[in-house]
């Protein structure tokens, strides 16, 4: 996997995950996503494409329902 680059400098690659139980489908997470990796599902809720997410936390900051969790970077062995 290529090393991910943060818009404001290099950092370890974190990953955003959206909790479908807390998501209301408001779309603020997708609206503020800097790499456009959050998509709306047919049921109206949102999900994150893990291949494109850079872990910038913009979606987490803009989610009023606290539906977004940022997973820590995977430790390489």
C-alpha positions as CSV (number, residue, x, y, z in Angstrom):
1,X,0.0,0.0,0.0
2,X,1.3,3.4,-0.8
3,X,2.0,5.9,2.0
4,X,-1.0,8.2,2.5
5,X,-0.4,11.9,2.5
6,X,-2.4,14.4,4.6
7,X,-3.3,17.7,3.0
8,X,-1.3,19.5,5.6
9,X,1.7,17.2,5.7
10,X,2.6,13.5,6.2
11,X,1.1,11.5,8.9
12,X,0.1,7.9,9.7
13,X,-2.9,6.7,7.8
14,X,-6.1,6.7,9.9
15,X,-9.5,5.6,8.6
16,X,-13.0,7.1,9.1
17,X,-15.9,4.8,9.7
18,X,-19.6,5.8,9.8
19,X,-21.9,4.1,12.3
20,X,-25.1,3.4,10.4
21,X,-27.1,3.4,13.7
22,X,-26.1,7.0,14.4
23,X,-26.1,8.3,10.8
24,X,-29.2,10.4,9.9
25,X,-28.2,10.9,6.2
26,X,-27.8,14.7,6.6
27,X,-24.7,14.6,4.3
28,X,-22.4,17.0,6.2
29,X,-19.7,14.4,6.3
30,X,-19.7,14.0,2.5
31,X,-20.0,17.8,2.0
32,X,-16.8,18.6,3.9
33,X,-14.8,15.5,2.8
34,X,-11.6,16.9,1.2
35,X,-10.9,13.8,-0.9
36,X,-14.6,13.0,-1.8
37,X,-14.4,9.5,-0.4
38,X,-17.8,9.5,1.3
39,X,-20.8,8.2,-0.7
40,X,-24.5,8.0,-0.1
41,X,-26.0,4.5,-0.2
42,X,-29.5,3.7,-1.7
43,X,-31.0,3.7,1.8
44,X,-29.9,7.4,2.3
45,X,-27.1,6.7,4.8
46,X,-23.4,7.3,4.0
47,X,-20.3,5.1,3.9
48,X,-16.5,5.7,3.6
49,X,-14.4,4.2,0.8
50,X,-11.4,2.9,2.8
51,X,-9.1,3.0,-0.3
52,X,-9.5,6.7,-0.7
53,X,-9.9,7.9,2.9
54,X,-6.8,9.8,4.3
55,X,-8.0,10.1,7.9
56,X,-8.1,13.9,7.8
57,X,-11.0,14.0,10.4
58,X,-13.0,16.6,8.4
59,X,-16.0,14.3,8.4
60,X,-15.8,13.7,12.1
61,X,-15.6,17.4,13.0
62,X,-18.7,18.2,10.8
63,X,-20.9,15.3,12.0
64,X,-23.5,16.6,14.4
65,X,-24.6,13.1,15.4
66,X,-21.2,11.8,16.3
67,X,-21.7,9.0,13.8
68,X,-18.1,9.2,12.5
69,X,-15.3,7.3,14.2
70,X,-11.6,7.6,13.3
71,X,-9.8,4.3,13.5
72,X,-6.1,4.5,14.5
73,X,-3.5,3.6,11.9
74,X,-2.7,-0.1,11.6
75,X,0.6,-1.1,13.2
76,X,2.9,-2.7,10.7
77,X,4.8,-5.7,12.0
